[in-house]
Amino acid sequence: MEGGYHRANVELKAYLRDGWVLPALPVLVEESAAALGEGASEAARDEHADLCRSVGIVLDQNGQHEPALAHWQTVLEIRLALE
């Protein structure tokens, strides 16, 4: 059953992932970082680390390994600073 609905579904998912989701991820991280500011609470920094971790996972699963590593490095830096 490779035609019809299945094919349309696969193509739509690829279009959404490649054209909308993946390009939006760095913007989300940048906006989150900008919103933190100097006096951000520990909870806010922890939430930002969670976002970076999740973005790293999505990027890694989509073959974007170097950007994923950069996001995980950010997570590590935040979590070490919170200790």
Helices and strands as residue ranges (DSSP letters): H 4-16, I 17-21, H 22-36, H 42-61, H 65-82
